[in-house]
């Protein structure tokens, strides 16, 4: 887990170093997640996680829609590290919120569902990341519970 968290923090620092314009000017959350994903992938591909898929707004659960207990009509995380078409090795689910739209309560519930060991997906780690004006902050979710700060 510490390796993944370190990679997340590094990718976030690259976003702030190279794309602060997006954050300062309230550009779409998707634009920020795009750049985060590029930096994250550049590091992941050199680690033990290189065989996993990195996807943004992935809405599938094998051949059907991705659903959870609290989102029975369908849901999708902003970014995931997983193996497509399977649920036996889901690594990371991240929800992002920018500082101008900071409501993270629904994201935490979604991440609790995604990381619940009794649920369908069993992601190892969930992260709720607030893209602050100057620095990011966030919560770590494991085993269906918020366990600490990023």
TIDREN-793449 format. One line per 8 residues: number of its first residue (from 1); for each residue x negated, y, z negated of C-alpha. Coordinates in steps of 0.02 Angstrom, whole numbers. Each point is the difference from the previous one (the first is absolute). Layout:
NUM	X,Y,Z; ...
END
This chain:
1	0,0,0; -140,123,-40; -71,-18,176; 168,43,79; 25,148,-117; -174,64,41; 37,-11,187; 166,91,-24
9	-86,140,-97; -135,16,132; 127,7,143; 99,132,-95; -159,103,-24; -32,-8,188; 177,63,34; -26,147,-117
17	-173,36,71; 51,-7,183; 187,35,9; 41,122,-140; 90,105,131; 136,-134,8; 23,7,-188; -7,189,-19
25	123,27,143; 128,-131,-52; -23,-103,158; 100,-162,8; -44,-135,-126; -23,-119,146; -143,105,67; -89,-12,-166
33	32,-188,-15; -66,-23,177; -169,76,-45; -5,-93,-166; 28,-162,95; -142,35,120; -125,31,-141; 66,-147,-102
41	-13,-119,148; -177,55,42; -55,-62,-172; 116,-151,-15; -65,-76,161; -172,-19,-82; 66,-90,-155; 77,-166,-48
49	167,76,51; -49,15,183; 115,-142,53; 154,89,-67; 117,113,99; 20,184,-44; 171,66,50; 97,162,-22
57	188,-3,-34; 8,-187,32; 182,-51,-15; -5,-187,31; 6,-150,-115; -52,-141,114; 140,2,130; 125,107,-96
65	6,172,-79; -100,36,-158; 121,7,-147; -21,8,-188; 112,-15,-152; 20,188,-12; 3,29,189; 113,-138,68
73	35,92,163; -182,9,49; -159,90,-49; -180,21,52; -154,65,-87; -100,143,74; -156,-108,19; -38,-183,-35
81	-147,-119,5; 67,-175,33; 10,-148,118; 139,26,126; 138,-130,2; -41,-71,-172; 27,44,-182; -132,-111,-80
89	-141,127,1; 64,179,-11; -136,113,-69; 50,183,-8; 156,108,21; -15,190,-7; 132,135,-9; -55,180,32
97	86,162,-47; -65,174,41; -3,137,-131; 147,91,82; 111,-156,-17; -61,-78,-163; 143,-118,-48; -87,-165,-34
105	131,-89,-106; 74,-96,147; -174,-43,61; -46,-75,-169; 158,-107,1; -42,-59,176; -179,-43,-52; 63,-91,-154
113	106,-107,115; -144,-30,121; -121,-52,-139; 122,-102,-104; -76,-174,-22; 176,-74,4; 48,97,157; -22,-47,181
121	-153,104,44; -118,-10,-150; -118,139,54; -154,-1,-112; -2,189,-19; 122,142,30; -53,182,2; 108,154,-9
129	-109,143,61; 44,183,-17; -94,105,127; -33,153,-110; -49,171,65; -182,-25,-48; -16,-179,-62; 101,-160,8
137	71,-91,-150; 97,-159,-18; 66,-149,-94; -54,-181,11; 134,-135,2; -40,-183,-33; 113,-148,-37; 154,110,15
145	-59,126,-131; -86,169,3; -169,-39,-79; -96,163,8; -62,149,97; -99,-3,161
END
